[in-house]
Structures are given as C-alpha cells and as structure tokens.
C-alpha cells in the first residue's frame, strides 16, 4: 500500500539529503515573515500526483490529514500515522510558500512547496530531495501534490 508518507515526506520518510533553507528565528523570537493562515482542520485526501502522474485513489483512500497550529499529521485507513511535520507559511498571499520539517517517521527532513485554499479544499505541492521547489500547482520530477477536502468535523 502506498502509505502516503508521500504526503509529507516520502511526505511529506524516505527523504534524505535535502538541505534546509528555512528562515532562521531571530533571537527575539519574532518572525515577521511567518503567516497564520486558516489551514487548521481535518481533511481527507481526494487526489494526488507524483512526478507529473496521477496517483491511484486506492493508495490514499480513507487517509486523513490533521492540521493544528504549526503541525500536520497524516493517518492511513487503519488510523496508523504515516507522517508528521511542522510547517510555516512564509508569505501573506496565496499561494503561500510552505516550509515543512518532518518529525515522523524520519526527523529533520525538509521539504518546500506551495499551498492554497479554495473553500473547503486545500492543495499542497512540495519537492522531494533533489527536486526543485514548485512554482505552480503541477508536479515535475521529484515533486508531489495532494488535494485535501475538509471533513465536517474539521470545519
């Protein structure tokens, strides 16, 4: 089964070797570049794309992504966690630039991408190690994209 650790580290776990370019927090702890967007909620994955090709829906059927504060967590149909990461949004307008750092299954792996929200749908695209940071919502080599839909409980 495709466990969607494609979502936050191979999603969003098998990532390795990507160097961090995430902005550093200044000593006073204030980050004027960080944005709090209305992303919090519980989402189901409705579609996915990898390296320019659609991912079959049965690979992520009944998978859930929860976003709270600065954390994203994905669970599969058996409710087993397949990824977790912290994230920051770096600009005030959509699409937001997205920097993620895995906390599970592998800790400290960075991924960079874009996210946009349209009603109750959220679209996330990000690069894997060796891939270029996305500039549009269409995957290229070493990039993944997922469309999420908010659940009733998540809104």
ABEGO torsion letter per residue (X at the ends): XBAGAAAAGXXXXABBGBBBABBBBBAAGBBAABBBBBABEBBBBABBBBGGBBBBAAAABGBBBBBBEABBBBBBAAGBBABBBBBBBABABOBBBBBBBBAOABBGBBBBBBBBBBEABBBBBBBBBGBBBBABBBBBBGBBBBBBBBBAAAX
